[in-house]
Amino acid sequence: MIGYILTQEQRDSIQGKVFASCKFFHCVQDINDVWFLFLTAEDEAEVAVTEYAWLLECTQGEYTPPPPPPLPFNN
């Protein structure tokens, strides 16, 4: 899965901010502690005309998800 790679400071500056009607930024951290932002083509078009357009210039990279938590053991 490809997403925009963010620094901690970039993530902190946008997390939870609204960029379009009923849409907000939600960043996720991968297994390597790298922050990512995923945008659809529609989201990108909406972000491009906001103060957050700089996000579209961030490097893109491959997101590596953390492993799922272990399943509980039932006796």
C-alpha positions as CSV (number, residue, x, y, z in Angstrom):
1,M,0.0,0.0,0.0
2,I,1.5,3.3,-1.1
3,G,1.0,6.5,1.0
4,Y,2.5,9.9,1.7
5,I,5.4,9.7,4.2
6,L,5.3,12.3,7.0
7,T,7.7,13.4,9.7
8,Q,6.4,13.5,13.3
9,E,6.1,17.3,13.0
10,Q,4.1,17.1,9.8
11,R,1.8,14.4,11.3
12,D,1.3,16.5,14.4
13,S,0.4,19.5,12.4
14,I,-2.4,17.8,10.4
15,Q,-3.8,14.9,12.5
16,G,-7.5,15.4,12.9
17,K,-7.7,18.6,10.9
18,V,-10.6,19.1,8.6
19,F,-9.7,19.6,4.9
20,A,-13.1,19.3,3.2
21,S,-16.7,19.0,4.3
22,C,-16.9,16.0,6.7
23,K,-13.3,14.9,5.8
24,F,-10.3,15.0,8.1
25,F,-6.7,13.8,8.1
26,H,-6.0,10.5,9.9
27,C,-2.4,9.4,9.8
28,V,-1.2,5.9,10.6
29,Q,2.2,4.6,11.8
30,D,3.8,1.5,10.2
31,I,5.8,-1.2,11.7
32,N,9.0,0.9,11.3
33,D,7.4,3.9,13.2
34,V,7.0,5.8,9.9
35,W,3.9,8.0,9.7
36,F,1.8,7.7,6.6
37,L,-1.2,9.6,5.1
38,F,-3.4,7.9,2.5
39,L,-5.5,10.0,0.2
40,T,-7.9,9.0,-2.6
41,A,-7.7,10.8,-6.0
42,E,-10.8,12.7,-4.8
43,D,-9.1,13.6,-1.5
44,E,-6.0,14.8,-3.4
45,A,-8.1,17.1,-5.6
46,E,-9.7,18.6,-2.5
47,V,-6.4,19.0,-0.6
48,A,-4.8,20.6,-3.6
49,V,-6.9,23.8,-3.2
50,T,-6.3,24.1,0.6
51,E,-3.5,25.3,2.9
52,Y,-2.5,21.6,3.0
53,A,-1.5,21.4,-0.7
54,W,2.1,20.9,0.5
55,L,1.2,17.3,1.5
56,L,0.9,16.3,-2.2
57,E,4.7,17.1,-2.5
58,C,5.7,14.7,0.2
59,T,7.5,11.5,-0.8
60,Q,5.4,8.5,-1.3
61,G,6.4,5.1,0.0
62,E,5.3,1.6,0.8
63,Y,3.4,1.2,4.1
64,T,4.3,-1.9,6.1
65,P,1.5,-2.7,8.6
66,P,2.3,-3.9,12.1
67,P,1.5,-7.5,12.8
68,P,-2.0,-8.2,14.2
69,P,-2.3,-8.7,18.0
70,P,-2.2,-12.3,19.2
71,L,-5.5,-14.0,19.5
72,P,-6.6,-14.7,23.0
73,F,-6.2,-18.2,24.2
74,N,-9.4,-20.0,25.3
75,N,-9.3,-23.0,27.6
